[in-house]
Amino acid sequence: MQTQRICLWSGPRNISTALMYAFGQRSDTEIIDEPLYAHYLHVTGAAHPSREEVMASMQTDGAAVIRDVILGPCTKPVLFMKQMAHHLVDIDRSFMRETVNILLIRDPKEMLPSLAKVIGIPTLKDTGLKIQSELLMKLREMGQSPPILDARELLLAPRDVLSILCDRLRFPFEESMLSWPRGGNLADGVWAPHWYHNVHQSVSFVPYQPKKEPFPETLEGVLSECLPYYDVLRADAICGDS
């Protein structure tokens, strides 16, 4: 059986976990949560919550992760891997020729305040947006046309956006993708208690609500760095009325 291997390249504080849960409800799909996270922590020394626990729970050698997990054995027709774009540090990206790649973005005006609550003042590198922009160009050079999802559009019309996405992935949309059990998934990484509190309370995609709080002045600098990359990616994002 030939497995379709899907890598969702997201930034942090997005709806990537909810999207992983949605794919986890499909009858044909196995899901994996951020297989390159321990590699990223190992090579960067980033001081994330539960750093040592994450590194103890997973393979820290990125090349081994690609060989044994991303391109490794799978018993189902579809393997969906939630990935963080900024985890691609010291990684040979040629494996992406063998994966179907999706980019998931979120407006930095909404993402940055949420990220700052977890790691302090984020940098452009922490957001993954520049790397996602680079990935888009690289994947197009490989002859791929990666679907781009914008969190706002997905939350505004989850059935429509997921239906369009599944059509581009060449498999049928399943209604089961629109809901999941409360409390998380067995595929969650050990870092889930630090990052997944809100999604663990959910049973479906939460309807989009714009941020009401004023944007923090301390984040204006990084926002100005993020916006050009976001705008380029946003231009090709799937919309519910496409």
C-alpha positions in Angstrom: 0.0 0.0 0.0 1.3 3.4 -1.0 0.9 5.9 1.9 0.1 9.6 1.1 2.4 11.5 3.5 1.1 14.9 4.4 3.2 17.5 6.2 1.3 20.5 7.6 3.9 23.3 7.9 2.5 25.7 10.5 3.6 28.5 12.7 3.0 28.5 16.5 -0.3 29.6 18.2 -2.2 28.6 15.1 -5.1 26.1 14.8 -2.6 23.3 13.7 -3.6 21.0 16.6 -7.3 21.3 15.8 -6.5 20.6 12.2 -4.5 17.5 13.3 -7.5 16.4 15.4 -9.7 16.9 12.4 -7.5 14.6 10.2 -7.3 12.2 13.1 -11.1 11.6 12.8 -10.7 10.3 9.2 -11.2 6.6 8.7 -8.0 6.4 6.5 -5.5 8.5 8.4 -2.8 8.2 11.1 -1.6 11.4 12.7 1.8 12.4 14.2 2.4 15.5 16.4 5.5 17.6 15.6 8.1 14.8 15.0 10.9 17.3 14.6 10.3 19.2 17.9 13.1 17.4 19.9 15.5 17.9 17.0 14.7 21.6 17.0 15.3 21.9 20.7 18.5 19.9 20.6 20.1 22.0 17.8 18.9 25.4 18.8 19.0 25.2 22.6 15.6 27.0 22.6 14.2 27.4 26.2 10.7 26.1 25.6 8.4 24.7 28.3 9.1 21.0 29.1 12.3 21.2 27.0 14.0 18.2 28.7 10.9 16.1 28.8 10.3 16.7 25.0 13.9 15.7 24.2 13.6 12.6 26.4 10.4 11.5 24.7 11.5 11.7 21.0 14.4 11.2 18.6 16.6 14.3 18.6 18.4 13.4 15.3 16.4 15.1 12.5 17.8 12.8 9.8 16.7 9.8 11.8 13.3 11.3 12.2 12.9 11.8 8.5 14.0 8.3 7.8 12.1 6.4 10.5 9.0 8.6 11.1 8.2 11.0 8.3 9.2 8.5 5.6 8.9 5.4 7.8 6.3 2.7 8.0 2.6 3.5 8.1 -0.3 1.1 8.1 -2.9 3.5 6.8 -3.4 5.1 3.4 -2.8 8.7 4.8 -0.2 9.9 7.3 -0.8 13.4 8.5 2.0 15.1 10.3 1.6 18.4 12.1 4.9 20.2 11.7 6.2 23.6 12.8 8.0 25.5 10.0 10.6 26.9 12.4 11.7 23.3 13.4 13.4 23.1 10.0 16.9 23.9 11.4 19.9 22.0 10.0 17.5 19.8 8.0 18.0 18.5 4.5 14.6 19.5 2.9 14.9 17.2 -0.1 12.6 14.7 1.7 9.7 17.1 0.8 9.8 15.7 -2.7 8.2 12.6 -1.2 5.6 14.4 0.9 2.5 16.4 0.2 3.0 19.8 1.8 0.5 22.2 3.2 1.2 25.7 4.7 -1.0 26.9 7.6 -0.7 30.6 8.4 -2.3 33.0 10.8 -2.5 36.8 10.9 0.5 37.9 13.0 -1.7 40.6 14.6 -3.6 37.7 16.2 -0.8 35.2 16.5 2.0 37.3 18.1 0.1 38.3 21.4 -0.8 34.7 21.9 2.8 33.5 21.3 4.2 36.2 23.6 2.2 34.7 26.5 4.2 31.5 26.2 7.7 32.5 25.2 8.0 36.2 26.0 8.9 38.6 23.2 9.0 36.5 20.0 11.3 37.1 17.0 10.5 36.7 13.3 12.2 33.3 13.4 9.9 32.1 16.2 6.8 32.8 14.0 7.9 30.6 11.1 6.5 33.1 8.6 9.8 33.7 6.8 10.5 30.0 6.6 7.0 29.3 5.3 7.6 31.9 2.6 10.9 30.3 1.7 9.2 26.9 1.7 6.5 28.1 -0.7 9.2 29.1 -3.2 11.2 25.9 -2.7 8.2 23.7 -3.1 7.2 25.5 -6.3 10.7 24.9 -7.6 10.1 21.2 -6.9 7.0 21.3 -9.1 4.6 21.3 -6.2 1.6 23.7 -5.7 1.2 23.5 -1.9 -2.3 24.4 -0.6 -2.2 27.4 1.8 -4.6 27.6 4.7 -5.3 30.8 6.6 -6.6 30.1 10.1 -9.3 32.9 9.8 -10.7 31.4 6.6 -10.8 27.9 8.0 -12.6 29.0 11.2 -15.1 31.1 9.2 -16.0 28.1 6.9 -14.5 24.9 8.1 -16.6 22.5 5.9 -16.0 24.6 2.8 -12.2 25.0 3.3 -11.7 21.4 4.3 -13.7 20.2 1.3 -11.6 22.3 -1.0 -8.4 21.1 0.7 -9.4 17.4 0.4 -10.2 17.9 -3.2 -6.7 19.3 -3.8 -5.3 16.3 -1.9 -7.3 14.0 -4.1 -9.3 12.2 -1.4 -12.9 12.7 -0.3 -13.9 15.1 2.5 -15.3 13.2 5.5 -17.9 14.8 7.7 -16.1 13.3 10.7 -13.4 15.9 10.3 -15.6 18.6 11.7 -15.6 17.3 15.3 -13.5 15.3 17.8 -13.7 14.1 21.4 -13.0 16.7 24.1 -9.8 16.3 26.1 -7.1 15.8 23.5 -5.7 12.9 21.4 -3.4 10.0 22.1 -1.1 11.4 19.5 -0.5 14.6 21.5 3.2 15.3 22.3 4.3 15.5 25.9 4.3 19.3 25.5 0.5 19.3 25.2 -0.1 20.6 28.8 1.8 23.8 28.0 0.4 24.6 24.6 -3.0 22.8 24.0 -5.2 23.9 26.9 -7.8 25.7 24.7 -8.0 23.0 22.0 -8.4 20.3 24.7 -11.6 22.1 25.7 -12.9 22.0 22.2 -15.0 19.5 20.3 -14.9 21.3 16.9 -13.4 24.3 15.1 -14.4 27.3 17.3 -16.1 30.0 15.2 -13.7 32.9 14.4 -13.7 35.8 16.7 -11.5 38.8 16.1 -9.2 39.9 18.9 -10.7 42.7 21.0 -7.6 43.6 23.0 -5.3 46.4 21.6 -2.2 45.1 20.0 0.8 45.4 22.4 3.3 48.1 21.6 6.1 45.8 22.5 5.3 43.6 19.6 5.0 46.3 16.9 8.6 45.8 15.7 8.3 42.1 15.1 4.8 42.6 13.6 6.3 44.9 10.9 8.8 42.2 10.1 6.1 39.5 9.8 3.5 41.3 7.7 5.3 41.2 4.3 5.7 37.4 4.5 2.2 36.9 5.7 0.7 39.1 2.9 2.5 37.0 0.3 1.3 33.8 1.7 -2.2 35.1 2.4 -2.7 36.0 -1.3 -3.0 32.3 -2.3 -4.9 31.0 0.7 -7.9 28.8 0.2 -11.2 30.7 1.0 -14.5 29.1 1.7 -16.1 30.8 -1.3 -13.4 29.7 -3.7 
